[in-house]
Amino acid sequence: MQSYPGDLLLHLESFLALLARVRSGGPGAFDRAAAELHVDRSVLRRRIQTLTAWVGADLLRGRGASLQLTSAGLRLAGRAERLVAAARELPAVAAAGPDRVVIACTGTVTTELLPRTLLDLERGPARLQLAVRRAGGALCESLVRGGEADLGVVRGGTAIARDLEAAHLADDRLWLVAPRSHALLARRRIGLADIASAPLVLYGEASRTRARVMERLAPLGASIRVEVDGKAAALQYVRLGFGVAFISLLPGQRIPAPHAARDVTALFGKSGFFAIARRPRWSDPTIRRIVDSLVRHATG
C-alpha cells in the first residue's frame, strides 16, 4: 500500500472524534467534531477525504442527522482506536523497565482468565509490571511477532505460525443464553435449526465467536438482530428479550443470573485457547512463569 500522504495518526484521531459525534446523534457532527479538535470544519473534511482516498472505500454515508459509518468505516474505526491508544502508550512503553511484560489476548481471556492471573503474578515474590492489550486472532499474532507484545493468547482454529511457540491452555464451552422463560430452553433437545429460527444477539465482524456460530447457522437462515461489543452488552439485550446470545467461557465459568444457559458446544465444536510467544522469548523464565499461571487458572 502507498505511503500515507499526511499525518496518519492525526487523521485517525480526527476520524475517531467525528465518529464519537456521529454516534451521539443529531445534526452537525462535522461542526461539533471540528470544534472539539479546534480546527475549521473544512480542515476536518479534508482530513476525512484524505483518509477515505487512502483506504480506497467510502467511510461515511448520508449527511446531517442521517450521517453514519459504512461497513468500511466501522472496520477502520476498530483498528484506529487500537492504533491511537497504542500511540498514546508509547512514552510509557519507552520508559518502562526490563520487568515490564505486555500481554495481548482475546476478550474472553481478558475478562474471564487474566484478572486472576495478573493478581497471582503481581503478588508473587518477583513482582512484574504487566500491561494488557486486547487483540484477537491475526492481530494478536502480529503484535507478538513484531515484538509489541511479549506474550499472546489466541483461540485455536487459526494456524499458528512456525516462528512462534505455543502452549494449549484450555478448551472453551459455548453457551446459548436466553431468559429463563424462553421457549427454546424449555425443549429437551435443541438443534441448529431451532437456534437459527431465533433472533440472534452477536458480536462484531471481527469476533471469532460470531464466525463460529454463523458458519453453522447462516446456511439455515439465521439472522443477527442486534450486533454488540462484548458479553455484558449481549447479556443486557438478552435480558430485555431482544434475542438469544452465545457466550464462550473457560472451564469453571458460568453465566451470571438471572440468565439461563444451555451448553451447545457439541453443536458448534470446541475452540481451544493457546499462549503464544516468539521463540527467543518463550524460554525466558518470566514468560514461562506467566504461561504456567495461565494454564493453572484456565484448567482450575
C-alpha positions as CSV (number, residue, x, y, z in Angstrom):
1,M,0.0,0.0,0.0
2,Q,1.2,3.5,-0.8
3,S,2.6,5.7,2.0
4,Y,0.0,7.9,3.7
5,P,0.0,11.5,2.2
6,G,0.0,13.3,5.5
7,D,-0.1,12.8,9.3
8,L,-1.9,9.4,9.6
9,L,-2.1,9.5,13.3
10,L,-3.6,13.0,13.3
11,H,-6.2,12.0,10.7
12,L,-7.1,8.8,12.6
13,E,-7.7,10.9,15.8
14,S,-9.8,13.3,13.7
15,F,-11.8,10.4,12.3
16,L,-12.4,9.0,15.8
17,A,-13.5,12.4,17.1
18,L,-16.0,12.6,14.2
19,L,-17.2,9.0,14.9
20,A,-18.0,10.0,18.5
21,R,-20.1,12.9,17.3
22,V,-21.9,10.7,14.7
23,R,-22.7,8.1,17.4
24,S,-24.1,10.7,19.7
25,G,-26.7,11.5,17.1
26,G,-28.2,14.7,15.8
27,P,-27.1,17.1,13.1
28,G,-23.8,19.0,12.9
29,A,-21.4,16.1,13.5
30,F,-18.6,17.7,11.5
31,D,-19.1,21.1,13.2
32,R,-19.1,19.6,16.7
33,A,-16.0,17.4,15.9
34,A,-14.1,20.3,14.3
35,A,-14.8,22.5,17.4
36,E,-13.6,19.7,19.7
37,L,-10.4,19.5,17.6
38,H,-10.0,23.3,17.4
39,V,-9.9,23.3,13.6
40,D,-12.1,24.7,10.9
41,R,-14.8,22.3,9.5
42,S,-13.1,22.4,6.1
43,V,-9.8,21.2,7.6
44,L,-11.6,18.2,9.2
45,R,-13.4,17.4,5.9
46,R,-10.0,17.4,4.1
47,R,-8.6,15.0,6.6
48,I,-11.5,12.6,6.2
49,Q,-11.3,12.9,2.4
50,T,-7.6,12.1,2.5
51,L,-8.2,9.1,4.8
52,T,-11.0,7.9,2.5
53,A,-8.9,8.1,-0.6
54,W,-6.0,6.3,1.0
55,V,-8.3,3.5,2.3
56,G,-10.0,3.2,-1.1
57,A,-13.6,2.9,0.2
58,D,-16.2,5.3,1.5
59,L,-16.1,5.7,5.3
60,L,-19.3,7.7,5.6
61,R,-22.7,7.9,4.0
62,G,-25.6,10.3,4.4
63,R,-25.5,13.8,5.7
64,G,-26.7,15.9,8.5
65,A,-28.6,13.9,11.2
66,S,-28.5,10.8,8.9
67,L,-24.7,10.7,8.7
68,Q,-23.4,7.2,9.5
69,L,-20.4,5.0,9.0
70,T,-20.2,2.5,6.2
71,S,-19.0,-1.1,6.8
72,A,-15.5,0.0,5.8
73,G,-15.7,2.9,8.2
74,L,-16.7,0.6,11.1
75,R,-13.8,-1.7,10.3
76,L,-11.4,1.2,10.2
77,A,-12.8,2.6,13.5
78,G,-11.9,-0.6,15.4
79,R,-8.3,-0.6,14.1
80,A,-8.0,3.2,14.5
81,E,-9.0,3.0,18.2
82,R,-6.3,0.4,18.9
83,L,-3.6,2.3,16.9
84,V,-4.3,5.7,18.6
85,A,-4.4,4.0,22.0
86,A,-1.1,2.3,21.3
87,A,0.5,5.5,20.2
88,R,-0.5,7.2,23.4
89,E,1.1,4.4,25.3
90,L,4.5,4.9,23.6
91,P,6.1,7.2,26.2
92,A,5.3,4.8,29.0
93,V,6.5,1.8,26.9
94,A,9.8,3.5,26.1
95,A,10.3,4.5,29.7
96,A,9.4,1.1,31.2
97,G,11.9,-1.0,32.9
98,P,13.0,-4.6,32.0
99,D,10.4,-6.2,34.1
100,R,7.5,-4.9,32.0
101,V,5.7,-7.6,30.1
102,V,3.0,-6.9,27.5
103,I,0.2,-9.5,27.1
104,A,-2.1,-9.4,24.1
105,C,-5.3,-11.6,24.3
106,T,-8.8,-12.1,23.3
107,G,-11.9,-10.7,25.0
108,T,-12.8,-14.0,26.7
109,V,-9.3,-14.3,28.3
110,T,-9.2,-10.6,29.2
111,T,-12.5,-10.9,31.0
112,E,-12.5,-14.3,32.5
113,L,-8.9,-15.5,33.0
114,L,-6.4,-12.7,33.0
115,P,-7.6,-10.9,36.2
116,R,-6.8,-13.9,38.4
117,T,-3.5,-14.5,36.6
118,L,-2.4,-10.9,37.0
119,L,-3.3,-10.9,40.7
120,D,-1.4,-14.1,41.1
121,L,1.7,-12.7,39.4
122,E,1.8,-9.3,41.0
123,R,1.5,-10.8,44.4
124,G,4.4,-13.2,43.8
125,P,7.9,-12.8,45.1
126,A,9.3,-11.4,41.9
127,R,6.9,-8.6,41.1
128,L,6.1,-7.9,37.5
129,Q,4.8,-4.8,35.7
130,L,2.2,-6.3,33.4
131,A,0.3,-4.4,30.6
132,V,-2.7,-5.9,28.8
133,R,-3.7,-5.3,25.2
134,R,-7.0,-6.7,23.9
135,A,-6.3,-8.2,20.5
136,G,-7.7,-11.4,18.9
137,G,-6.6,-13.7,16.2
138,A,-4.3,-12.3,13.5
139,L,-3.8,-9.0,15.2
140,C,-2.5,-10.8,18.4
141,E,-0.1,-12.9,16.4
142,S,1.1,-9.8,14.5
143,L,1.8,-7.9,17.8
144,V,3.7,-10.9,19.2
145,R,5.7,-11.4,16.0
146,G,6.5,-7.7,15.8
147,G,7.7,-7.5,19.4
148,E,4.9,-5.2,20.5
149,A,3.6,-7.9,22.8
150,D,5.8,-10.4,24.7
151,L,3.1,-13.0,25.0
152,G,-0.3,-13.5,23.3
153,V,-3.3,-15.7,24.0
154,V,-5.3,-16.7,20.9
155,R,-8.1,-19.1,20.0
156,G,-7.4,-22.3,18.2
157,G,-8.5,-22.7,14.6
158,T,-6.0,-20.2,13.3
159,A,-2.8,-21.8,12.1
160,I,-0.1,-20.6,14.5
161,A,3.0,-19.5,12.5
162,R,6.0,-21.7,12.7
163,D,8.2,-18.9,14.1
164,L,6.1,-18.9,17.3
165,E,6.0,-21.3,20.2
166,A,2.6,-22.2,21.6
167,A,1.1,-24.0,24.7
168,H,-2.5,-25.2,25.0
169,L,-4.3,-23.5,27.9
170,A,-7.8,-24.9,27.8
171,D,-10.9,-25.6,25.6
172,D,-13.9,-23.3,26.0
173,R,-17.5,-24.2,26.3
174,L,-20.0,-22.4,24.1
175,W,-23.3,-21.5,25.9
176,L,-26.6,-20.5,24.4
177,V,-28.0,-17.7,26.7
178,A,-31.7,-16.7,26.9
179,P,-34.2,-15.5,29.5
180,R,-35.3,-18.4,31.8
181,S,-38.8,-18.3,30.3
182,H,-37.6,-18.6,26.7
183,A,-39.3,-21.4,24.8
184,L,-36.1,-22.6,23.2
185,L,-34.6,-23.5,26.5
186,A,-37.7,-25.5,27.5
187,R,-37.0,-28.0,24.8
188,R,-35.5,-31.3,25.8
189,R,-33.1,-31.2,22.8
190,I,-32.0,-28.2,20.8
191,G,-30.8,-28.5,17.2
192,L,-29.1,-26.0,14.9
193,A,-32.4,-25.3,13.0
194,D,-34.1,-24.5,16.3
195,I,-31.5,-21.9,17.2
196,A,-31.4,-20.5,13.7
197,S,-35.1,-19.6,14.0
198,A,-34.5,-17.3,16.9
199,P,-33.3,-13.6,16.7
200,L,-29.6,-13.5,17.5
201,V,-27.5,-11.1,19.6
202,L,-24.0,-11.4,18.4
203,Y,-20.6,-9.6,18.3
204,G,-18.9,-7.5,15.6
205,E,-17.5,-8.9,12.3
206,A,-14.0,-9.5,13.9
207,S,-15.4,-11.8,16.5
208,R,-14.4,-15.5,16.3
209,T,-17.5,-16.5,18.3
210,R,-19.6,-14.8,15.7
211,A,-17.8,-16.6,12.9
212,R,-18.0,-19.9,14.7
213,V,-21.8,-19.5,15.2
214,M,-22.7,-18.1,11.8
215,E,-20.7,-20.8,10.0
216,R,-23.3,-23.3,11.2
217,L,-26.4,-21.1,11.4
218,A,-26.2,-18.8,8.4
219,P,-26.9,-21.7,5.9
220,L,-30.1,-22.3,7.9
221,G,-31.4,-18.8,7.5
222,A,-30.3,-17.3,10.8
223,S,-30.1,-13.6,11.1
224,I,-28.4,-11.2,13.6
225,R,-30.9,-8.8,15.2
226,V,-28.5,-6.9,17.4
227,E,-24.8,-6.5,17.0
228,V,-22.9,-5.7,20.2
229,D,-19.5,-5.2,21.6
230,G,-18.8,-7.6,24.5
231,K,-20.5,-10.0,26.7
232,A,-22.0,-7.5,29.1
233,A,-23.9,-5.8,26.3
234,A,-25.1,-9.2,24.8
235,L,-26.5,-10.2,28.2
236,Q,-28.3,-6.9,28.6
237,Y,-30.1,-7.3,25.3
238,V,-30.9,-10.9,26.1
239,R,-32.4,-9.9,29.5
240,L,-34.6,-7.4,27.7
241,G,-35.9,-10.1,25.3
242,F,-34.3,-9.0,22.0
243,G,-32.9,-12.4,21.2
244,V,-30.5,-15.2,22.3
245,A,-26.8,-14.9,22.6
246,F,-23.7,-17.1,22.7
247,I,-21.1,-16.8,25.4
248,S,-17.7,-18.5,25.3
249,L,-16.5,-19.4,28.7
250,L,-13.5,-21.2,30.1
251,P,-13.9,-24.2,32.4
252,G,-15.4,-23.3,35.7
253,Q,-17.0,-20.1,34.5
254,R,-20.8,-19.8,34.5
255,I,-23.4,-17.3,33.1
256,P,-24.5,-14.8,35.8
257,A,-28.1,-14.8,37.0
258,P,-30.9,-14.1,36.0
259,H,-30.0,-15.6,32.6
260,A,-30.4,-19.3,31.8
261,A,-27.9,-21.1,29.6
262,R,-27.6,-24.3,27.7
263,D,-24.2,-25.8,26.7
264,V,-24.2,-26.1,22.9
265,T,-20.5,-26.8,22.4
266,A,-21.4,-30.2,20.8
267,L,-23.3,-28.3,18.0
268,F,-20.5,-25.8,17.2
269,G,-17.3,-27.7,18.1
270,K,-14.6,-26.9,20.7
271,S,-12.4,-23.9,20.5
272,G,-9.0,-24.0,22.3
273,F,-7.0,-21.2,23.7
274,F,-3.2,-21.1,23.2
275,A,-0.5,-19.0,24.7
276,I,2.0,-17.9,22.0
277,A,5.4,-16.1,22.0
278,R,8.4,-15.7,19.8
279,R,11.0,-18.5,20.3
280,P,13.6,-16.2,21.9
281,R,11.1,-15.1,24.5
282,W,9.5,-18.4,25.1
283,S,12.4,-19.7,27.2
284,D,12.5,-16.6,29.4
285,P,11.7,-17.6,33.0
286,T,9.3,-14.6,33.3
287,I,7.3,-15.7,30.3
288,R,7.3,-19.3,31.5
289,R,6.0,-18.2,34.9
290,I,3.1,-16.3,33.2
291,V,2.3,-19.3,31.0
292,D,2.3,-21.6,33.9
293,S,-0.1,-19.3,35.8
294,L,-2.4,-19.1,32.8
295,V,-2.6,-22.9,32.5
296,R,-3.3,-23.3,36.2
297,H,-6.1,-20.8,36.2
298,A,-7.5,-21.9,32.9
299,T,-7.9,-25.5,34.0
300,G,-8.7,-24.9,37.6
